[in-house]
Structure formats: C-alpha cells, structure tokens
Amino acid sequence: MERDDVIEYSLYNHHNEEEGKKIRKNIYLVTIILSVVTIVEVLMGVLLPKAALGMNSTAWEMVKLGYVILTLLKAGYIVVIFMHLGDERKSLKWAILAPYALFILYLLYILLVEASA
C-alpha cells in the first residue's frame, strides 16, 4: 500500500545548476578540510612516538596538546557544518557551545593537574 501523504522531496528541488555546483563545492571543501586534519593527526601519531624521538617531557606534552587541539578543532568544525550551528545567531551558538567548552577545559585541567606520571 502506497502512502499519498509522504512528500518526495527529491522531486521538489528548485535550484539551478549553478546552485548545485556551489553546494558540491562546499561538500568537497568540507571533505578536504576534515581529511587534512585527520591526516595530520594520524601522521602525528605515527611519526612522533615518544620512545622513538627520545623527547623530554615538555616536548611530549606539546605533541599531546597539539593533538588535543586538532581534535577539538575538528569536532567544532563538524558541529558547525553538519549540525548547521554556523547558520544560527551568535547568542544561540554561545548558549550551546559554552557549557561544552567549560567542560572540556575542566577535563583538561583534571588531566594536566591531577594525573600522575
């Protein structure tokens, strides 16, 4: 039995080829940005192991901090793009992101101050 109340959205796209190219360009840009950040993260993990470099603790802490920063930037970019938060008003962005930012800072504080070597 076929439903007659379901709208087939693919039949109601009212954009021209130029708008379609713009949408595809945006998709490719997002894919490239996320891929580059992921590749940098993986290369950091493969090329900068602690034992192979013989790093002191300060240099190793900087590598770990860089990895955390890249991961948080990638997560923020995913939220802005895929959850469409970038299109919202500034006050709503802050209302959604501020509690998460504070929680992440708290977790980093616990990680850096309370952790034992």
GIZI-V830293 format. One record per pair of residues at least 24 apart in sequence whose C-alpha atoms are under 8 Angstrom apart, sorted by sequence separation. I is the first residue (numbers start at 1). GAP is how many residues later the second one is. If there is no record, write none. Layout:
BEGIN
I,GAP + I,GAP
END
This chain:
BEGIN
41,26 + 41,29 + 41,30 + 37,33 + 37,37 + 34,40
END
